[in-house]
Amino acid sequence: MEEKNGSIVRFICIHTIEPKKYDTLCWKGNTTSLVIHGIAMTPAFRRKGIGHTLLTFAEMPAKKEDILFLKTDTYSDKPNRNALFVKTEVQKAGEMSFLGKPYPFFCYEKQLF
């Protein structure tokens, strides 16, 4: 989490615990992966490369621990978030229903090295 002038600029939550729903997908990386469980940016700071910086930051502990894959998901009704993943070469791995939402969640993964 980063704060600027008393406001949260960006936030990311990462660890190796995968949601059970991930078991229904055909992931390329079926080994321990680092999972992004939350990513957020204050609207005033969007479109300034912060999302890309957060994803790059998420890769650092994975590489340090020799974890080969980064995984995440986001609601399909979030076009900016989905565009961020596509722009940063995170590959779509499938879709899943989750939390009773009317639209699917898109699941993504990236092979790190």
N, C-alpha and C positions, 0 to 999 in steps of 0.2 A: 504494500500500500504506500502511496506517496501523497503527501499533503502539500498544498501551496496556498498561502494566505488563508489558512483555516479551512480550506475545502479539499476533499479527496479528489485528486486528479486521476489516479488510476489504481486498479486493484486486480489482483489475480490470486486464485487459490489452486494449488497444484499438489498432487500426491499420487501414490500408486494404487489407491483403492478404486476399483472399477465398479460402476453400477451393475447390478445383476442383469439389467436389460441388455447390457453389452454382450452377454453370452449368446444372444440370438443373432448376432451379426457375424459375417465372415471377414474378420480382420486379417490383414497381411501379417501384422505383428501379434502372434499368439503367445508372446512371452511377457514378462513384466514390462509394463509401459508406464510412462508418466502421464497422468490424466489431468487436464484442465477442467476444474469443476466450477469455476466462476471467473469471469473477466468483465471488467466494467471501466468505463471512462466517463468523467463528467462531461456533459454535452458541450460546454464552452471550450473544452480542450480536444474535441474530436477533429478528425481530418488534419492532424498534425503529426502523424506517424507514431502516435502512442500505442495503438493496437499492435503494430508491427514490432515495436520495442518490447511490449509485453510478451509476445510470442517468442521473440529471441531470448528474452530473460528466462522463459519457461524451459528452453532447451538446455540451458547451462547446467542445472543439477542433473538432468538426464545424462548428458555427456560425461559428467564427473563420475556418475555411478555406473557407466557403461550400459545404460538403458537405451535400447535401439529405437523405440517408438514413442511418439507423443500422440495422445488421443484426446478427443473432445467431442462435445455435441452442442447443438444450439437449436432453438426453435426455428422452424422453417419460416415463420412469420416475422423474422428479424433479418431483413435484406442486407443491412449494413454489416452485421456480424458475419453472415454467410459470405458476403463479398470479401471481407477481411481474410477469411480462411482461404478462399480461392486465390486471392491476390498473393498470399504468402506461401503458396504451393503446398498447402495442406490438402490432401486428397479426400474426396467424399468416399466413405466406406459403406454407407447404407442409410436406412431410415428406420425409426422406431416410434411406436406410440408410447407416450409417457405422461404421467400426471393427469390423465383424463382430458388432455388438450384436444381441440378439434382438428388441429393440423399436426403432421409428424414432426419429429425432431430429426435433423440431419446430423449424421455422425461422421467425423473426420479423423484422419490419422496422417502422420508424417513420419517417414523413416529418416532418422537423424544422421546416420553414417553407416 
